[in-house]
């Protein structure tokens, strides 16, 4: 039993999904998280953009508390399972000393898993219908598992836009994370925060945290509707006391 009056005062780990177009700032966001956090940060690097981005040394300069595990983007299914098992064993052994665990990025992980499963099938590299189901269950179960580790979870994804029709017949375009349509609501529902990185005319990067007709976003952790990327942790902590 959880006493609500005590639970709301407790600072619990956050689960966050940040998305945007390629090259806009997802990897930099994770680097800022790692630099500003007091504890260690683990980045599970799937798309191989994190280290090159950090090596430019433009925004993030302190890498001492950031560790990177590169995920095999060919034999992805087995390698991903092995890394999750390693995290589980570290948790059981009391050696999981990460404040943050980051997945960079979920969109590429999805494609790598499908490509791997397709290459092992009988359709000349094309994933079978069952492979899509394997991938979808794997991603959702992965997020549930990561949330059980007691760390802050940060996911990144590319964005996709799709056209929708209003009841009056008019159309609008909506941006949301590039994740399989059958599980995107499930993935976003398991996150406390879903934000889209935007760049203004001056080149400043901010995160939209409030949903609009054209952008999927949500913020269940504080009252902010948006913030600068570099203020995501610090200003949020100040608002939460």
Secondary structure, DSSP 4 states (H G I P E B T S, - for coil): ---HHHHTTS-PPPEEEEEESTTSSHHHHHHHHHHH-SSEEEEEESSS-HHHHHHT-SS----TTEEEEEPPSSSHHHHHHHHHHHHHHHHHTT---EEEEEEE-HHHHHHHHHHHHHHTSSSTTPPPHHHHHHHHHHHHHHHHHHHTTTSEEEEEEEEEEEEEE-TTS-EEEEEEE-S-TTTHHHHHHT-SEEEEEEE-TT--EEEE-S--SSB--EESSSS-SEEEGGGTTHHHHHHT-
